[in-house]
């Protein structure tokens, strides 16, 4: 099994497109296990809203609640990247996820800050440990060898062919 980390931010339209390309091709590569790592493209205290720390926490809450994660990703990208909803507000996220998670349980877990440390952990893993500069970014983890990387050029995103070729050569 090959482990691949996918770093992305829900407010990033390039990440939304990269997510779609990843879904398009990952079925052809059952040897690759995807480790989803939502991060903030512009973490606090950077003055570049919207801050998506609550979106990151929402990902882990949705997993805990057994949500349909494809539906979760679709709605979260739609709300943050396309509709530019105020994802800095718990109420807005609750509305976005109606029908995907139980709203009361979702809100209770979000307000408890149970997954707040995961935001810092993911951001640190991306920026400090994995050398991510812009998202989306992919890392193939290889024991005894340097990680294989595919990084988005800042402000440009990745093409369908770049992601397809990266997956095709993941083991090499």
Order of alpha helices (4+ residues) and beta strands (2+ residues): beta-alpha-beta-alpha-alpha-alpha-alpha-alpha-beta-beta-alpha
